[in-house]
Amino acid sequence: MPDLILRPFKPAFPLHYGFLYPAWQSRSKVVTELANEIGIVAASQVARMTDPNAHTGV
């Protein structure tokens, strides 16, 4: 698609997310590690999207 243009945008509303865990059992190590990894990746993506100097791939 040679006529495709990518432009960064800022959503009009914040996107909040979280994890739900069952209260009746403790979290396993793998669940805790996965949640931590998702948090790290999400934080880096937010930083990349909010950086006006970030490369957009264009």
Secondary structure by P-SEA (a helix, b strand, c coil): cccbbbbbbbbcbbbbbbbbbbccccccaaaaaaaaaaaaaaaaaaaaaacccccccc
